[in-house]
């Protein structure tokens, strides 16, 4: 087996395994956040609809781009941070749709920022939440 090894000796997950796990988690997050198909497509970088539905049907067979893997990583990180910051799941899931006066959002919602289309927008929301976890709400 040609597994890449981490320094500790534990095998790294293949890109295929990461894509499969990420897409399964994304489907659960999309449901929790009440995302429609167009919002899901935007968050994933606008894959063709047929590709998106194939991913949903068979995530274990999905081949995704590096950009999509990065998007999935950011979305999972955002979700995790919200679960830590707002332990009530309903509040954590609702946060992405609530108006926010913090600088990155300018009164808009985190979801609107994430839907702007760039992976950097997802990364900005993730870094904002990571910062809040480290030092309190802005």
Secondary structure, DSSP 8 states (H G I E B T S, - for coil): ----B-TTS-B---HHHHHHHHHHHHHHHHHHHT--HHHHHHHTT---HHHHHHHHH-GGG----HHHHHHHHHHHHHHHHHHHH--SHHHHHHGGGSB--STTTTTSBHHHHHTTS-HHHHHHHHHHHHHHHHH---
